[in-house]
Amino acid sequence: MAEMIQLSVFRYDPEKGGKPFMQAYEVPVSGPGMKLLDALNYIKWQLDGTLTYRRSCGEGVCGSDGLNINGINGLACITPIAGLKQPIHVRPLPSMEVIRDLVVDMDHFFDQYRQIQPWLQAVTPMPEHERLQSPAQRAELDGQYECILCGCCTTACPSWWWNGDRFLGPATLLQANRWIVDSRDEAMGDRLDQLEDAFRLYRCHQIMNCMEACPKELNPTAAIDNIKRKILARKS
Amino acid sequence: MIASLAHRASGVVLVLFVPLYLWLLHGMTGSPDNFIQVQAWLHSGLGKLLLWLAGVALFFHFCNGLRFLSIDAGWFESRQLMRLSARIILAMTLLAALLLGLLL
């Protein structure tokens, strides 16, 4: 008989009423390198079709399956089962409104992302071909552009838990920095104007949970500090 | 996370130590009798414990404050160095706590 994995999964269906609860499941190990998403898929397809969660690419690119796994935020699709303490407690991302089971309402998160106007802004006329960058200018984007907006960092941030209505959170601020450091973008002044606010930017107190939570091993704390230094530099 | 939480906690300890410190100062400068009383209290178990706590909190808050400032300035900003510097400061504080415990 195959080795079994014990899971304890958060269940909640607001339409049916009742309280949220943790449901226990047992899933066989499918092979070496098995990921948490494989276990959830097994539950969905073989044991209990009512379990609801988001997933798409299954390889850590789309950012759909951000979950709280044994208390730590991460992507189910790239989290190996081996090394996780059992029973594996799987919960939705913290501080988010639950739509059903592991699916949370990301509307506010993406609203905040829209606030930073995440597209290239330039007033100079379009060159004949593309806007060029030197290899050094392109290297500035490393560690910034890889963010997949899964929400693991933002929902791990205590400042965002308390002031999420006004503090933009690490993911959005990392994305803001991505455009600030882009040599082709010409709206840095406007971007900094928009961010220079006691809540939008300065609620970050360097707790560094975002850096620990990021499944893509990025560093939102460093990105936020870079924005703060850019604001300081233009004042002096 | 632990270093950040400890930074807030040690800050609270240091703020709460201010009234105690003023009370000690007031007691020690009142009269020779008062001075002896306060000195005796400081050498009691509770007095030593509070001094030790304030000392450890001051050490940690100072070192970690320097760490935060340096990260603000753009030094030690890689993921590895952020983690390593937190561990080093926590280890240094543990050592300082032991030393202060022995000295008191």
Interface residues (C-beta under 8 A of the other chain):
Chain A: H205 Q206 I207 M208 N209 M211 E212 E217 N219 T221 A222 D225 N226 K228 R229
Chain B: M1 S4 F68 I71 D72 A73 G74 E77 S78 R79 M82 A86
